[in-house]
């Protein structure tokens, strides 16, 4: 009855409000093993005003509302464990304005990062945050996404300058301004970025752009062990070398990528690096990095100076996930990420490697090591409860290890449904403060319930 | 009676809780024209536990509590319009730990930025945020301070990685971790940075450090008009040149600095720039900047390659405030700052310049133009109500102009008491959201009342 009353209020959406079984099923899927109840209704708004009306109607009827971008979350952020309405933003995917002098772009939340960069190509500017998946910008903001380029350009935290947000009651607020910085009150932009749809629905984003680099140079290099690779990363950062990317692949990841992409990278722990700048500065940076890498015993250095070679290198990196999935035929994955202080990175990676090696399942490790961030892709046979339990215990120990080493249970994937159980351990009393903020902004608990904060 | 009961609860502080008239008077002063009622009591805690006990006691007795760092706020942040307890952090000023590999330092809030950098000198690292004044790190975090180097190294928003905070009820939370990034829940660090003591009292900060640059080069260069100087800044940013500082001084500021420092800079709109990097990259950046500046008609280029020359240049810039004050003997100042999108900077500065020129009072303009941030130092005769009213109207129009141009009422000075009246205009309904967060975390409204949020 509630649903019918809600649908009557949303009649203005016409066929952009649907209970079609196929649509509900699509919005009940996730990229990983996480599953939940399906939504009761999926809506496809086309404007902020429509989103505001949807939120107000959901609040009137006490129905949960959950945003949906591109469905690429790895922790079940867009699933609906309590049913309700999924607000699919794929029809709000416009570039609203580009301000080249201010190096800003204003977009709707449904646009994907690849299409955004296609639309920006002619401007000489680009949006750098690159989580691998072709995620939506709204989703990327809501999970505080980052990826391969965060070491140079920052995460969504640094690259979202302002937002338009629809709150639970349907009111619309704007956070931030178009000025590069501000000291005018609480940083609501930063509060919303990473809030996983639990405080509001983003309907517009103002994003920082960066100049397309004049020159780019990339390389892969191999190390005798994980510790040497990580020590090389630390030394590079301390030298102040402005790397654009510095990625780590363990031997299992390299093997999977070789098999998938037809490459012949040495079966050793690898770093993939990239430098951006003027031709002279890129050459200097590359030379200095080469010196450092050799100090740490690096071999098998391969420079990718031509655009074609770089494209191949990063395509391989971006396809690491399907490559690793394919390395165990028929498998599904628990993809888990943690982030630790750089000084603890070697210990964290080596302990995790040993823990997985001692288990019955495979789990390649790779990551954005310039940020202290790494992932394990734990491969389990679907419907094998024993393997799933093993993988969950491995992931739990990985999270506990990160906390013990002064880190965090997730560097970039977020909490969603998958990591709710570790929030108390990471934040202690501060998790209660998050709950108080949630309560203040969404007293009925209708915005993406079951995620990030403790359920009342 | 309330005060006596509170003091009884705080007896454990001994003579570190005082009602001495001189101490109260000192904590009722501000750097600017803003004045308020004195505090009733000043306390000097030495530990987080003492701060927690103070907060709990204040809450029990319904007494306001206001933090005090170095007293350098320009908007009356540390004043006590409702009396109560001033919590002076000058005895909590230790460097608690340095983690060179992670490029992090953990400090207490009372340490000043100059002393922090002295203590870091031997490590090869430094803390870059430089608001000019020798402020405390706790105060800098609470106002989201920035300054001359923000264009390269970011503001306090980017350089505070984690906090320990005492809440109104005396509970202690930790925000953030020692990992370089995280997606684990609401960004409470960012919420606290810039909250001006209205949500909690910072008792510990984890700060990002940066490598001391291998090579540094600085220069001053003159332009025919403000527009040419600003267009040069825009072009430099769009080229992706990684400037460490890019500062603007108008003619009145240059004249004041010349008189104060015995320099002979040309009486024209000036840019002061600095580049950090390897010797080769600094040389390349400087050369490229020189080319751009000449394209915009710059003359009077002076390079300061020697450490001594650079020290003199930045000393002059840091002493611009006393120099400008001295340019009108006996005057006091309204120091106001706004921040606009870079594309609107020339218009904002030129309109402001014309507005001040049409008024009866002097008001040099200078600023961190790489951030779109500039200041007017409006010089008024003390106790001249007419001049003060003129200055306040000029400051109000400057704030309104910034908002009209898509900017913010303050880039780095914060709201405090001075800018509360503009918050509704900048934030609209979002100011109400700030009030809801305040209400959730400090329901009795005891933490720095009269600042940032609407008074209930």
Interface residues (C-beta under 8 A of the other chain):
Chain A: X99 X100 X101 X102 X103 X104 X143 X144 X145 X146 X150 X154 X155 X157 X158 X167 X171 X172 X173 X174 X175 X177 X178 X179 X180 X181 X182 X183 X184 X185 X186 X187 X188 X190 X191 X193 X194 X195 X199 X210 X211 X213 X214 X234 X237 X238 X239 X240 X242 X277 X278 X280 X281 X284 X288 X339 X340 X341 X342 X343 X371 X372 X373 X402 X406 X407 X408 X409 X410 X411 X412 X413 X414 X415 X419 X422 X423 X426 X427 X428 X429 X430 X431 X433 X434 X436 X437 X439 X440 X441 X452 X453
Chain B: X99 X100 X101 X102 X103 X104 X143 X144 X145 X146 X150 X154 X155 X157 X158 X167 X171 X172 X173 X174 X175 X177 X178 X179 X180 X181 X182 X183 X184 X185 X186 X187 X188 X190 X191 X193 X194 X195 X199 X210 X211 X213 X214 X234 X237 X238 X239 X240 X242 X277 X278 X280 X281 X284 X288 X339 X340 X341 X342 X343 X371 X372 X373 X402 X406 X407 X408 X409 X410 X411 X412 X413 X414 X415 X419 X422 X423 X426 X427 X428 X429 X430 X431 X433 X434 X436 X437 X439 X440 X441 X452 X453
